[in-house]
């Protein structure tokens, strides 16, 4: 796993995982100290993108490496966040998150976000990032700088949401007393300072041979101990956020198209996401396969009728074109094959 640690000067040090030779040829990842440069971050995205492009080739694809790269990217983006925005948990914080400007061929619009983002603001940023990443197969349209800035903006919004929810005590178990919620809202840094102060106080007392601690020292020790449960809850919340972000980043990288060409027929393979953020492969579906023949200038699906029905159910469209069997498996209605194929192609084109 890539190591994330803090230097004596307070700077974050993020170490990358070991890369195979074919990925090192794209970009040589190195430990990053302090704030990463744009070239550092773009190189990480390029490596993740290259690994995602071979996700359908078991010989080359390594899911463990994909996870490690996602964690490495998280650490790097955290370093950028740390030097750009406040790390306070206080609810009065009003950091302003300014998104990059989107070109005309990317649908939607992003506005600056003040404080904790709303669900719609996070979904808009995620949609824009997905649209940009889908263009990675078209070098004329893909912008690596825009992809990097959008990815950082999406990270900033997610972490701002986490910081605000943490400060509001939303990670406290319902079984804990009400007083724990009030204690939860205090910054983790304060708890660490109390721990450090009390430990130094105890050590000094022992060296002087004192056997009785002062009232103030005893109070600090008691306060530090009472803060340990809240620190554990906060760390658990951070772990949950990391796991969720790792899953989202992995899915975003996999929600891309792979194109193969045979003569004048182009085959497109895709592992798409539905509106719930689930990948087709997670629902037991094969890769979405469709093609383009340059003589007819038309797209066509390269799947069986049962697979088409499965994708209609997966995207929650065309319910009037399918019927569910006893075991819940979707089947196309007789005579609806052409209509179902066109509906699915139109839906893919709109994404």
N, C-alpha and C positions, 0 to 999 in steps of 0.2 A: 504494500500500500504506500502511496506517496506520503511523505512526512510533512506535517505542518507544525512549525515551532516558532518561537519568538526569540529573537536575539537579545543580547544584553542591552542594546540600545533601544529596544522596544519595536524593532522592525520585524515583520513577518517573513519567514523563510519557508518557501514551498518547494519541495523536491519532487521531481517527476518520476513516474514508473519507468522501468527499462523497456525500450522499444525494440521490436524486431527490425531487421535490416531494411525491409521494404518501406517501413514507416520512417525510419531514420533518414532515408533518402529524401523524404518530403520536408522534414524539419527536425533538427537536432534539439530536443528539449533539454533544458538545463535548469538547475536550481535558480529560483528567483528570490532576490532579497529586496524587501521594500516594495515600492510601487512598480508594477510591470510596465514595460513599454508596449506601445501598440503592436509592434512587430512580434513581441513575445506572445501576446494574446492571439494574434492572427495565426501564428504558427501552431498554437494548441488547437484552435478550431480546424485548421487544415488537416492536422493529424487525426482528430476525431472524425472529421468528414470522410477521410480516406478509409478509416477502419469501418465506418458505417456502410461504405460502398461495397464492401466485401462481406456484409453480414449474411448473405445467402450462400457463401462459400465456406463450409466448415473447416477446410484445410487452412484457410488464412484467418478466419474470424476468431477472436478470443474474447468471450464475454467478460472474463475477469479483467482483462486489460481495458475493455470499454468502461467498466465500473471505475477502475483506478484513474483513467483519464478524466472521467466526469468529476471525480473527487479532486483531482489536480486542478481542473478548471474552476471548481468551486473555491478552492483555496486562493487561486490567483484573482478571481473576481472579488473575493472577500478583501484581499489586499487593496484592490482599487477602491472598494467601498469605504474601507477604513480611513484612507487618506483624503477622501472626497466628501464624506458626510459624517455627521455626529453618530457616535456609537452609544449615546445615552439611551436609557430606557424611559426617560421622563415623558409623560404624555403631552407636555407642552411643546415638544420639538416639532418644528415646521420646516423640515428639509424640503427643498424644491428639486424634483427630479425632472430634468429636461430631456426629452427623447430626441433622437436624430431625425432629421427631415427625410420623409419618404419620397422616392421618385414617383413619377406619374404612373408607371406600370405596376406599382404596388398598391393594391386597393386599401381603402381605409385612411384614417388620419389619427395621429397621436398628439395629445396635448400634454403640457407640463403638469406634473402631479405635485401637490403640496401636502406634506405629511403622509399619513397612511393611505395607500391607494384603495379604491373601491374594486369590487369584483369586475365591473365593466372595464375599468382601466387596465387591470391585469389581463383580462381576456383579449383586449385590443392589442396589447403589446405581444402576447403570445401568438395571436393570429398573424401579426405583421412579421414576427420572427420566422414563423412557419412558411409564410409566402416567400420570404427572401431565401430561406434555405432550399426551398423547392426549385429555385433557379440555379442551384449549384451545378446542374448538368448543362447549363447554357452559359459558357464563358463570356459571351457578348453581353449578357444581362446581369450576371451575378456580380455583386460588389462585396468583396471580402471585408472592406472597412465598415460598410453599413451592417453586415452580418455581425461583426464584432461589437459594434456600438449598440445594436439592438439587443444582443445577448446580454451585455452588461446592464442595459436599461431594464430588461426583464428581471435580471437578478436583483437589481437595486429595489425594484418594486416589491418583489417577493420578500426580501429581507426586511424592508421597511414595514411590511404587513406583520411579519413575525415579531419585530421589535415592539410594535404597538400592542399586539395581542399579549405579548409577554408582560408588558408594563401594566396591562389591564388585569393581570392575574387569571387569564383564560386557560392556563395550563395546570391550574390547581385542581386536585381531585375533589369531587363533591363530598367525599367522606371526611375531609379535613375540617377543623373548626373554622369559624368565621375569621378569627384572628390571623389564621395562616394566610388568608387572602390579602389582608392588609400588609403583612410582612412580605408577601410575594412581590408586591409592586416596588419594593426598594431595589436599587441597582445591585447587580451581582458584584460589581466592583467594591461597593461599600462593605459587603459581607467579607470579601477577601481582605480588605484593609483591617477589618475588625479581627479576623483570624491572625493576620500578621502582627498586629499590635499586641494582642493577648499573648501570643506565643513568645514575643520578645520580652514582654513583662514577666512571664513566668520564668524564662531563662535567666533574666537579670536577678530575680529574687532568689533563685537557687544559688547563683554564684556568690551572692552576698551572705548566704547562710540563713536568710530569713525563712521562717516556718509559717508565717501568717500572711496571706495575700491581702492587699488593700481592698477596700470596698469597691473602688472604681474598677480595679483589675478583675475582681470577681464578677462584676456586672458585665464587663466586656467579654469574659469567657462565656458567661451564660448566654449573652446575646449571640456570640459567634456560634455556639452549639445549636441554638434555636434556629440559626440561619442555614444549617446544613441540609435539613429536609427541603427547603426552598431551592437551594443550589442544585440538589439532585433532581428536583422536578424540572428546573430550567434546563439542565443538561439533557434530560430525557426529551424535552421539547425540541432542543436543537438537533438531537439525533433523529427524531421523526422528520424534521424539516429537511435534513441532509438526505435521508432515504427517499423522501418524496421528490426532492429536486433532482436526485440522481436518476430516478425513474423518468421524470419529465424530460430531462436532457437526453437520456438514451432514446426515448420515443421520438423526440423531435429530430434527432439525427437519423433515425431509421425511417421516418416519414419522408423519404426521398425516393426518386425514381432511378432505376437502373435501365439503361437502354442498350439493346443489342441490335445489330444490323445484319441481315442476310439478303444479299442482292439489293433489291429496292424495297424490301419490307423491313420496317423497324418494329422491334418488340420492346415494349415498356413493362417493367416489373415494379410493383409498388406494394409496400406494407402500410396501408393508410391507417389513420386514426378516425374514430367516429366522434360524435359530439360529446361523449362521456370521457374522451381522452384515452380510450382503450385501443390497442393495436389489433388489427385483423388476426394476426398470428395468435394473440392471446385468446381469441374466441374460436380457435380451431379452423380458421379459414386459410386457404392457400394464398400465396401472393397474388395480388390483383394483376392480371395479365391482359394487355390489350395491344393492338398493333396499328400501324399506319402504312398504307401502300401508296407510294408517291405517284402512281399512275392514275389512281381513282381519287386521290386527295380525300380519303375517308378513313375514319377510325373504326375499328371493330374489336369486339371482345374475343379473347382466346380462352374461353372457359366453358364448362358444361352448364346445362340449364340449372342443375342443382346448386352449383357454385354461384351462379348469378342470383338465384333466389336467396342464398345465404348472405350475399352482400347487400341485397335489398333490405333484408331484415337487420343486418349489421348497421346500416346507415339509417334505419327507420324510415324508409321511403317505399312507395309502391305497394302499400299493404293490400290494394285492390287487385294486385297482379299475382299474389301468392296465397297459398293456403298452408296451414300447419298440420302436419301429420300427427298421429297419436303421441309420438315421442317429442313433439315440438319442433321437428325438423321442417323447414320451409320447402315447399315445392311450387314451381311455376304452374299457373293455370294453363290449360290447353289453349293454344293459339295466341299466347301472350309473350312469346319469346322475343320477337322483334321489338315490341313496345318496351319490354323490360330492359333489353340491351340498350336501347336509345336513352331511356330514363337514367340508367346507371352511367352511361357516357356523359350525359349532360351534367349529372351531379359531380362527376370527377372534374369536368372542365370548369365548374363553378368554384372549386376549392382553391 
